[in-house]
C-alpha cells in the first residue's frame, strides 16, 4: 500500500497544530515523523520558531528526524524559482516558500506531496507540476 510522504510549509503546520489546535494533531505529526513520512525544510523550521512556541519546541525536539537542510543539490533551482515566481512567493531573503518548491522538485522521485495552505505555493506547484495537498485534505487522507 502506498503511503504518501509530505514536505510541509509554515502555513500548513500553523493551521494543523497552531496555538488554538488540538495537541493530538502534534502527536499525529510526530507519528508521521517516526514513519519517515513528514519533512520540513530548515527555512520553514526557522519560520515556525518565530511564530508558534509549541511548534518551535516540537521542531527543535525532532529536528534530526524532520528537518531537511538546504544543500547545493536540493536548492539548485532556487534562483530560477525565486525569479520566475516572485509574484507568487514574494522576495524575502531566506523565506521558506521558494525553498519548499525547490526541495519538492529535487525530491520528486521520493513521492513527496507539498503540504501547504499558501495560495502562492499552490500556484507554483500547479505551474511546476508538483503534487500538493492542503491541510484539510491532509487530515482526510491521514484520518485526522
SULUR-V603547 format. One record per backbone hydrogen bond with DSSP energy under -1.0 kcal/mol. NH is the residue of the N-H (numbers start at 1). CO is the residue of the C=O. Records with the same first field share a line. If there is no record, write none. Layout:
NH=CO, CO
This chain:
5=111
6=37
7=113
8=39
9=115
13=9
14=10
15=11
16=12
17=13
18=14
21=18
25=22
27=23
28=24
29=25
30=26
31=27
32=28
33=29
34=30
36=33
37=32
39=6
40=66
42=68
45=41
46=42
47=43
48=44
49=45
52=48
56=52
57=53
58=54
59=55
60=56
61=57
62=58
65=62
66=62
67=63
68=40
75=71
76=73
78=75
81=77
82=78
83=79
84=80
85=81
88=85
89=85
90=86
95=92
100=96
101=97
102=98
103=99
104=100
105=101
106=102
107=103
108=105
110=107
111=108
113=5
114=131
115=7
116=133
122=118
123=119
124=120
125=121
126=122
127=123
128=124
130=125
133=114
138=134
139=135
140=136
141=137
142=138
144=139
